[in-house]
Structure formats: C-alpha cells, structure tokens
C-alpha cells in the first residue's frame, strides 16, 4: 500500500521514491521523487540531495494510529454483522 515511506517520513527520515503507482498519493507529495525509476543517475542525484540532511517529522493525520485503528474496527464490525 505504500506505508513504509509514510512511516519513515513520520519519523523524520528523508524518503526518495518514484512517482510510480500510488506512492505520490500515499505520501502526499511530501517525499523526494525520481522521475525515471530506471535511471540510476537520477537516483544518485536524489540520494546525494538527502545525504546528511535533517528532516522534521512529517504529519500524516489520515494515517494516525487512532484513525487507522478505528477504520479497522469499523470494518471488522461490519464484516461480523454481514455473517
């Protein structure tokens, strides 16, 4: 689903990733992106950009533990009620 980059950014870790699939949507366009995931030079440049950088933890309220837990509980209750 793309939670590892979000979790890393919530901890203040810079994330370099691609714009492939749902990653930009999940990361809220807060990560650093490589345009061509098959271009090693692009990866190298982006990684060099973040080497030694300090990033503040990013806020993702839509993925807070409380909100995600509530969504799972609601889903489980609905599944039980369907039986």
C-alpha positions in Angstrom: 0.0 0.0 0.0 2.9 2.4 0.5 3.0 2.8 4.3 6.8 2.2 4.7 7.6 5.6 3.1 4.9 7.3 5.2 6.1 5.7 8.4 9.7 6.7 7.6 8.7 10.3 6.9 6.6 10.4 10.2 9.9 9.6 12.0 11.7 12.4 10.2 13.6 10.2 7.7 14.0 11.7 4.2 12.4 9.4 1.6 13.5 9.1 -2.0 11.0 7.2 -4.1 9.3 7.1 -7.5 6.1 8.6 -8.8 5.0 5.1 -9.9 1.7 3.6 -8.7 0.1 5.1 -5.7 3.2 6.3 -3.9 2.8 10.1 -4.5 -0.9 9.9 -3.4 0.0 8.0 -0.3 3.0 10.2 0.6 1.0 13.3 0.0 3.7 14.6 -2.4 5.9 15.1 0.6 8.7 12.8 -0.4 11.5 13.4 -2.9 10.8 11.8 -6.2 12.8 10.3 -9.0 11.2 11.0 -12.4 12.6 7.9 -14.1 12.8 4.9 -11.8 15.1 3.1 -14.3 17.7 5.9 -14.4 20.5 5.2 -11.9 21.9 8.8 -12.3 18.5 10.2 -11.2 18.6 8.0 -8.1 22.2 9.0 -7.4 21.3 12.7 -7.6 18.3 12.4 -5.4 20.2 10.4 -2.8 23.0 12.9 -2.8 20.5 15.6 -2.2 19.3 14.0 1.0 22.7 12.7 2.3 23.2 14.2 5.7 20.1 16.3 5.6 17.9 16.6 8.6 14.1 16.5 8.1 11.4 17.2 10.6 8.8 14.5 11.1 6.0 14.8 8.6 2.4 14.9 9.7 0.0 12.5 8.1 -3.2 12.8 10.2 -5.0 10.5 7.8 -2.7 7.7 8.9 -2.7 8.3 12.6 -2.8 5.2 14.8 -6.2 6.2 16.2 -7.8 6.8 12.8 -6.4 3.6 11.2 -7.4 1.6 14.3 -11.0 3.0 14.2 -11.3 2.2 10.5 -10.2 -1.4 11.1 -12.6 -1.8 14.0 -15.5 -0.4 11.9 -14.5 -2.8 9.1 -14.4 -5.8 11.4 -17.8 -4.9 13.0 -19.4 -4.6 9.5 -17.9 -7.9 8.5 -19.2 -9.6 11.6 -22.7 -8.1 11.0 -22.8 -9.4 7.5 -22.4 -13.0 8.7 
